Amino acid sequence: MKFPLCLRCLLISSVVFRPSAAQSVCPGTENKLSTLSDLDQQYRTLKKHYENCEVVMGNLEITSIDRNRNLSFLKSIREVTGYVLVALNQFDYLPLENLRIVRGTKLYEGRYALAIFLNYRRDGFYGLKQLGLRNLTEILNGGVYVDQNKFLCHADTIHWRDIIKNPQAELLVVPSNNSGLGCKRCHRSCNGRCWGHQDDQCQSLTKTVCAEQCDGRCFGPYVSNCCHRECAGGCSGPKDTDCFACTNFNDSGACVTQCPQPFVYNPTTFQLESNPRAKYTYGSFCVEKCPHNFVVDHSSCVRACPSNKMEVEENRTKMCIPCTDICPKVCDGIGTGSLQTAQTVDASNIEMFVNCTKINGNLIFLITGIKGDMYHGIGALDPERLNVFRTVREITGFLNIQSWPENMTDLGVFSNLATIGGRSLYSGISLLILKQRWISSLQFQSLDEISAGNVYITNNSRLCFYNTVNWTSLFRTSNQKVLIRNNRAPSECTQQRMVCDRLCSEDGCWGPGPDQCLSCRYFSRGRSCVPSCNLYDGDVREFTNGSVCLECDSQCERSQDKTMTCLGTGPDQCVTCLHFKDGPNCVEKCPDGLQGTNSFIFKYAEANNECHPCHANCTQGCIGPRLQDCVGMMDRTPLIAAGVIGALFVIVIVALSVAVYVRRKSIKKKRALRRFLETEVRGQGSSRVHCDSTNQLRELDITLLYWCGVMSRYDVKDFTACT
């Protein structure tokens, strides 16, 4: 097969693209068709954004650029991670000559990785004539839309299916060539596919010309010319370092499935440990350090942490770590920052406290906030909206409650409040609860510190439990005081059984139930006090750490007799494993492709559910320690056996056929020779003829001796003349 000239030219003229962290990276845009009113400014913005840029992290949008603009700065772009949009322009040539790959992580209108349309002046005779995409050989995701470009040539000659990776990509819209406007034919060396009419503008085919055995791109028509499976856009050789671009990630010039992970499996300790050679994914590159304006999230460089993680700085590196509960969020309090002029929490500002964990300032509840402020046009506050304060853990100033909804009998919306800082005080007070006739309990079950200021709780006619609280255990200075008076009498509370649970200690409680204790008499499980831990029974087994009940690891098997399920925290403290045991650790499954220091780790489970290493040559797992137990080897064994048996069968059949053929041919020769000899002898006379003279008899004997010798050589035994 003659290999297409266009691909041979590609291999001769192209420079292998080896992306690295040193590549100039620039952010993309997402403006779509919206543009600036000033076309000069539109051009200057485009040039400033992409000049000297090689990798566009996002979308490349070229819109509303008029004719005669110098766009040569676009030649430096080699890769676009999002989509390429070229629309509403009037220039005649698109100089993206070095663009090799469009990844399509974002698609225009959710469908197209390459969209080129409406690039001409409607009342003029100029517009886009030629696509300078001569090195574009891969679109990883999305389709192509090229339409309504009045003067564009050669777009219909391009084999777009060779460029698009997904053969099922929809909405591939490319018009017929507008040959009526003077489009020249492709150069004869291009085989009818080109970006322009010159011999150096042929389309480079790297997929549809490959051997069937290639699972991606190729650099020649033979099986030995397949690119490495991690290559994108073609290659110059079969190795992962010969790629023009990478499908997934580029690690120092080699295309890899994933970057070196931050943790690797240590087969000695049976644990994941820090990898000193770890790298982070930054776009399609593996880098040793994220850019200064990015944050590390596990093994990737990201612009911001996800909603369930918070940003911290460790060893001068900004990192995202999981939030234990609600991620920290600092909000302004009443009279502070954005709420500088506010006097109370009300219906107009309560939305500003959504998901707040720390209030930088004070929280004040007045009647104008709860009932509404007609003078300022503020309606009454919906009591359900007060639940936004369930996320608050700290108030740096004071908490002032002088009004509260009538249908709410406690302050349970502050059940997660742990600290009242008292940095600012209300007449020396950091906690004020005044004249709330409907409140029967405080329910500050998480409150463990009042850093400064006094406590003032008075004239709350139904309030109980206040007298049981050991307030001094919450204070941090010796001059803090408690001013409590004119609340419900303790005797009345006792009569109404408004008393602490029996599991609470002498420190008191915030309300009824074992979850309102300041401390526990026996043991604690989470926020609740319990008489004992589930050491030997219960659906969830536990162990004790002092007076705290803690759950056993999920990989521990629950014991059925009166024995402990675990001895401490972690999967290495289980008495028996629920699933499998890998070294000292209980695991859900044996390691199957975990990244080790130099290779991936595969293990199999023995009959006793203990994990053991596969053979060193296993690359897809195994069911035993031998080489033939490897998953890939097992899959091929039946085929190999069938192939060997089939080959032996064919050899036997061929050998038998040859033997039969030779035998039949030999028999034919013997029969033919016998007929021939009998004819000859008949012509000479038989051995019983009468000889007239001695000379004639001698001649006949010589003739018979000669033919009898020939007959014996051919094993003809029934010739009567020789007897």
C-alpha angles and dihedrals in degrees: 000000000000110000114231115263092227092065093044089054089050092056092048100045105030124092114221109253110229107178117202141168088270091067114113106252125193132180120253129226136239103201095118108189098344111111142174117270091231109072092197090056090046090057094044091051091051092049094046091049099050107023109127089000118143104172121037110207097206132000128346107217119182109178139154097008112152127219127284093034119140106240097167090117087075090069091082094065112105104163139025118193096195128031134310116231121187111174144142093016131139103199117112102221131047105208100200088131097148098042103125106168140021110196099192097213083151122031131208108248086355091285116062132068090181120034120174117168146136094022102154140075109257096211095039143059102246138081142114110339105164138029109219093202094123094143098042104120106148139048106176098192136013137025137276128252117188113162146128095033100138098196101031117127135197097013090119093054093062117104094227093177088065089057099042112077097203109070089198094057109139134211097040100168117178121153128224116271114274094229092162090075095063102272110170122227121256116269111270091246091062096068091229097305120102148133090222141000098264125095093247093055099071118133113254111228115205105158116031092051095054129110115264091248092063112099094198136356129347143197097213142014098261133086089248089057097067117126120234111275091245092059122107126194096012137295145230096232144003099270128095088245093058096068123122088212137352128252093210119000139349115221110189093319098321121104111231138176092236138359120256103286124237091239129042131188115257109208090198098056094026090228141106110259135184114281112224089201095051120140134192127235112243108178103306095336134091109226132181092220133023119238112271093252094052131081127226113240109182099302102342138083109236135176094229139004118260119255094264094054136063132215119247134164119237123175090348091305122116109226140176115233127182117262113240090220123335116006114248116264123174117211133183117256128219109299093015133104112317089010094049094127097039118109100187144007106270144155092279097058108023092097088067089070097059111132092356115154098176128037111208097208133359141331115218127181115192131169091256088061098045099038097030136252112255092182092061095033095247117145129219117288117253105236090220089065090065088075088082086082092065088089095054114111102165138031111191093197128030138309113228118184114179096145134033136170113275094229094056112084098183143028093246092138084079093053091123096047106121105165137035104190101194093207086143120030137202104228088327092313126120097177119038125173111170135177099342104156096183102049113102100170137016098217095196087154095161098043109118104150140045100179099192141354134045133287117239117186115162145146096020099140098194100036117125135171092043091106093056096058118105094222095178090064087065097049124093100194131051095232095062115113141195118226107188123158146135095031125127112306114256091231091058090049090053092050089052089047090243091148137124120278115263089243091064120098126234090275088084134225144264096229145331122319137043092279094065098063121121087216136352130255094214120359138344130219110190105311096337130086117231134185093232144352125256096253098143106013142023133082091273114044121214146187128212129248102186105305094338123101112219128186122248116243115280090242093062116103113234110245118238098204131052094288134110119269093207140001099215146335123316136044092278092064097064119119090210130008121242094212120357139346121225108186106308094338130091110224137182091234137356116269108281112181099341111162113253129188095278105002145008118285121231125180137175131211122247122215089271089056093250117141120237130179121266121232111291091246095055111111102171104038132272146225097223145011099268128091091243088057091067114116095235092045092050091051091054099041097081090047092048092048092048090048093051093047091047092049092050090049091052091048092051092048092049092047092050091047092051092048093050091047093051092046093051091047091051092050091050091052092050093050093047092048093049092052090048094050094047089053092049094048092047087056092051095044133257126281088254099056121119113255118214095203144011092253093056092050091050092052092050092050092051091051092050093048091052095050093042088057090052091048093051090052089057093043095245103157104166099067103124096200090070095056 
